[in-house]
Amino acid sequence: MITAALPGIVPGARCQIVSVHHPAMRHYLGRVIVVVKVNPDFGSVWAHDDKPVTYRTNRFGRRVIASDPRCIQSIYGFEQLRLLPYGSLTSY
C-alpha cells in the first residue's frame, strides 16, 4: 500500500498525463488535468480536464451551460501523471 503522495500533488494542482493503461487510450497522453481529490492510500487522484466551461443560448434567449468539464471526473494513478510547474502552461 502506498502511504505518501507525490510532493506537490494537491487539490487544484495541474498535471499532464504521461502514461496510460492500454494502447487504445493513447489519445489521452499529453492532456492537462486538474486534481480534485488525492487518495494517498491507493496512490490515486480524482481529476477533470483543464478546459473552460462552454455555453449556448437556449430557445428562450438565455445563456446556459452546454458543458462543464468539472462535472466529469476520472481516477488516475500517481505514476500516470507529471506535475506541471505553476504557470508553465496557459489555461485552456
C-alpha positions, -999 to +999 in steps of 0.1 A: +000+000+000+013+035-009+013+058+020+027+090+007+015+111-023+039+127-047+051+160-034+030+189-048+001+168-060-027+185-041-062+196-050-060+223-076-026+212-090-023+209-128-008+177-141-001+162-175-009+126-184+023+108-193+012+071-194-020+052-200-031+017-190-040+005-225-028+014-261-064+023-270-061+053-246-031+069-263-051+099-272-051+109-235-013+113-235-003+149-230-037+160-218-036+185-190-059+178-160-067+195-127-066+174-095-098+175-074-091+149-047-060+129-036-062+094-022-026+086-010-037+052+005-044+039-031-019+061-049-046+078-070-062+111-077-096+123-089-092+149-117-110+167-145-099+182-178-084+216-178-109+231-202-132+261-199-170+259-193-188+262-227-222+280-230-250+281-255-281+301-260-314+282-254-346+289-274-357+315-248-326+335-254-309+327-221-273+318-218-270+283-203-241+259-197-236+235-225-206+216-210-188+218-177-157+196-176-156+199-137-186+176-137-167+147-154-140+133-132-117+104-137-093+085-115-056+085-123-026+068-106+003+089-094+026+070-119+004+082-148+009+119-140+036+146-142+031+176-120+033+209-140+051+239-125+028+268-117+023+290-147+041+266-172+011+263-195-016+289-200-050+276-191-071+261-218 
